[in-house]
């Protein structure tokens, strides 16, 4: 990330993002980890509708609505494949110069490199607890 808060997307993703969403993205916070979630706009619109459909009188659902939708910010890839990350979101995720962009299927996670390394090591140390895995994972072959 540069001093102005701009992050360049890796070249291998730029063309696909331009095709899929014309470079229009949405960034919001992750409510479980101090990282950011970046969605191509069409993917975010699907997620946003699901979040909005949650019952507003349910305290946990309302919390998620406030945090995810409330922090959602539009981003646009510039001609150099960069996006300007909002200051409050950079602060939330503790982002500075060294970042980790983690592909997660239909979205990206953006982490500070230091925080990602620490969490990744914790995940690896936890090992695989077959009892904690959802049943769907038990039939998955990698």
HELIX and SHEET records of a PDB file:
HELIX    1   1 UNK A   11  UNK A   21  1                                  11    
HELIX    2   2 UNK A   41  UNK A   52  1                                  12    
HELIX    3   3 UNK A   59  UNK A   64  1                                   6    
HELIX    4   4 UNK A   65  UNK A   69  3                                   5    
HELIX    5   5 UNK A   70  UNK A   71  1                                   2    
HELIX    6   6 UNK A   87  UNK A   93  1                                   7    
HELIX    7   7 UNK A  113  UNK A  126  1                                  14    
HELIX    8   8 UNK A  130  UNK A  132  5                                   3    
HELIX    9   9 UNK A  135  UNK A  138  1                                   4    
SHEET    1   A 2 UNK A   6  UNK A   8  0                                        
SHEET    2   A 2 UNK A  82  UNK A  84 -1                                        
SHEET    1   B 5 UNK A  73  UNK A  76  0                                        
SHEET    2   B 5 UNK A  24  UNK A  29 -1                                        
SHEET    3   B 5 UNK A  36  UNK A  40 -1                                        
SHEET    4   B 5 UNK A 107  UNK A 112 -1                                        
SHEET    5   B 5 UNK A  99  UNK A 103 -1                                        
END                                                                             
